[in-house]
């Protein structure tokens, strides 16, 4: 009698389950960081759409950014960490990195750099 069994063994299933849980765990740690970064991008674009922003003082631009960051619940960067470069065009540069602890002493480090030109 020939018996052809098909399927996964318990050990194979546990290995696959462990890998899937690990991927979901990493996603749960990294997705909020990227969502926060998209809020930073949204805030910078909102500042760029403000009327006559190119003629505003740096303090006024930082104040507007601070308010937008607070409204959008941005936690990884502050308005005072933003670099404002005067010139043609005016540039607002957000450059920062976020460290998120994964397991024990293993961290994920995510670096961001966004340059918003203001015409």
Protein Blocks (a to p, Z undefined) as FASTA:
>chain_A
ZZddedddfklmmmmmmmmmmmmmmmmmmmmmmmmmmmmmmmmmmmmmpghklmpcfklm
mmmmmmmmmmnopakbcfklpccdedddddddddddddddfbhjaccddddddddddZZ
